Amino acid sequence: MYLDALSFLEDERDAWRPFEALETLSDEQLSRPVEAAHGWSGRDLIAHLVAWQQQALAVARELAVNETSPTKVSADADWEARGDAINDEIQATWAALPMDEVRRRFGTVPGELRGYLTVVPETRWVKNAEFLEFFLAETIDHYGEHRDDLAAILAAAR
């Protein structure tokens, strides 16, 4: 689907941009569960998306200097073994963080991921079907899966 990193990164940036509207919500608005978003709050949505971006960032860091990613191998095995329990753990871990830390990660992790992907040789991700599929699943495709949740959370904040 992608022939070069720049095309992917531009599409990823465009797909992420709507989620940045969560930055405009107050702490109270971010903390309010929204039934139409599976009972998630804005904070929960941030936690879910950014935690998976952090996973992608760890893989990108490894691919910047190596041909393989032990993190991805381990994460794939963990997902096979435990599935959605991982998402429950993410929610619990992020629920314990101060809101300032949630906001800090929300503001820094997406850009850090993009930055690392610019230094990963294209042969290791854009031109490698397995890794391209991984980065799509953790970013562009994942954002698309949660667009309706975002809309519901923003609508509830109005």
C-alpha positions in Angstrom: 0.0 0.0 0.0 2.8 2.5 0.9 5.9 2.9 -1.3 7.7 5.4 0.9 7.8 6.5 4.5 6.7 10.0 3.8 3.4 8.9 2.4 2.7 6.8 5.4 3.7 9.5 7.9 1.5 12.1 6.1 -1.5 9.8 6.3 -0.8 8.9 9.9 -0.5 12.6 10.8 -3.8 13.3 9.1 -5.5 10.4 10.7 -4.3 11.4 14.2 -5.2 15.1 13.9 -8.9 14.8 14.8 -7.9 13.1 18.1 -6.0 16.2 19.1 -9.4 17.8 19.9 -9.2 15.8 23.1 -6.5 18.3 24.3 -9.2 21.0 24.4 -11.3 19.2 27.0 -11.1 19.9 30.7 -9.9 17.3 33.1 -13.5 16.8 34.2 -14.7 16.3 30.6 -11.9 13.9 29.9 -12.8 11.9 33.0 -16.5 11.5 32.2 -17.5 8.1 30.9 -19.6 8.2 27.7 -22.0 5.4 27.1 -21.9 5.8 23.3 -18.1 5.2 23.4 -18.4 1.8 25.1 -18.5 3.6 28.5 -15.0 5.0 27.9 -14.0 8.5 28.9 -11.7 10.7 26.8 -9.0 9.7 29.2 -9.7 6.0 28.5 -9.5 6.7 24.8 -6.2 8.5 25.1 -4.8 5.7 27.3 -5.8 3.1 24.8 -4.5 4.8 21.7 -1.3 6.2 23.2 -0.4 2.9 24.9 -0.5 1.2 21.6 1.5 4.0 20.0 4.1 3.5 22.8 4.3 -0.2 21.8 4.9 0.9 18.2 7.5 3.4 19.4 9.4 0.6 21.2 9.4 -1.4 18.0 10.5 1.6 15.9 13.4 2.2 18.3 14.6 -1.3 17.8 14.1 -1.2 14.0 16.2 2.0 13.8 19.2 0.0 14.8 18.3 -3.7 14.1 16.7 -5.8 11.5 14.3 -7.3 14.0 12.2 -6.3 17.0 12.2 -8.5 20.1 9.5 -6.2 21.5 7.2 -7.1 18.6 7.8 -10.8 19.0 7.1 -10.6 22.7 4.0 -8.4 22.2 2.6 -10.7 19.5 3.0 -13.7 21.8 1.5 -11.8 24.7 -1.5 -10.8 22.6 -2.0 -14.4 21.4 -1.9 -15.6 25.0 -4.0 -12.9 26.7 -5.8 -10.8 24.1 -8.1 -8.1 25.4 -6.9 -8.5 28.9 -4.0 -6.4 27.8 -6.4 -3.5 27.1 -7.9 -3.9 30.5 -4.4 -3.6 32.0 -3.7 -0.5 30.0 -6.8 1.1 31.3 -5.9 0.2 34.9 -2.3 1.4 34.6 -3.3 4.7 32.9 -6.2 5.3 35.4 -3.5 5.5 38.1 -1.5 8.2 36.3 -2.0 11.8 37.2 -3.9 13.7 34.5 -0.8 15.9 33.8 1.1 12.7 32.9 -1.7 11.5 30.6 -1.7 14.8 28.9 2.1 14.8 28.6 2.1 11.4 26.9 -0.8 12.4 24.7 1.2 15.4 23.6 4.6 13.7 23.0 4.3 10.1 22.1 2.6 10.5 18.7 5.3 12.9 17.5 8.1 10.8 19.0 6.8 7.7 17.1 6.7 9.7 13.9 10.2 10.9 14.5 11.6 7.4 15.1 9.9 6.2 11.9 11.7 8.8 9.9 15.0 7.1 10.9 14.0 3.5 10.5 15.3 2.3 7.1 12.3 1.9 4.8 13.3 -1.7 4.0 12.7 -2.5 7.7 9.1 -1.3 7.8 7.5 0.3 4.7 8.9 -2.3 2.4 8.5 -5.1 4.9 4.9 -6.4 4.8 4.9 -7.7 8.4 6.2 -4.5 9.9 4.1 -2.2 7.7 1.0 -4.2 8.7 2.0 -3.8 12.4 2.5 0.0 12.1 -0.8 0.4 10.3 -2.6 -1.6 12.9 -1.1 0.5 15.7 -1.8 3.8 14.1 -3.9 4.6 11.0 -6.2 1.6 11.2 -6.4 1.8 15.0 -7.5 5.4 14.8 -10.1 4.5 12.3 -11.6 1.9 14.7 -12.0 4.6 17.3 -13.3 7.5 15.3 -16.8 7.0 16.5 -15.7 6.8 20.1 -13.9 10.2 19.6 -17.0 11.7 18.1 -19.2 10.5 21.0 -16.8 11.8 23.6 -16.5 15.2 21.9 -20.3 15.4 21.5 -20.8 14.6 25.2 -18.4 17.4 26.2 -20.4 20.0 24.4 
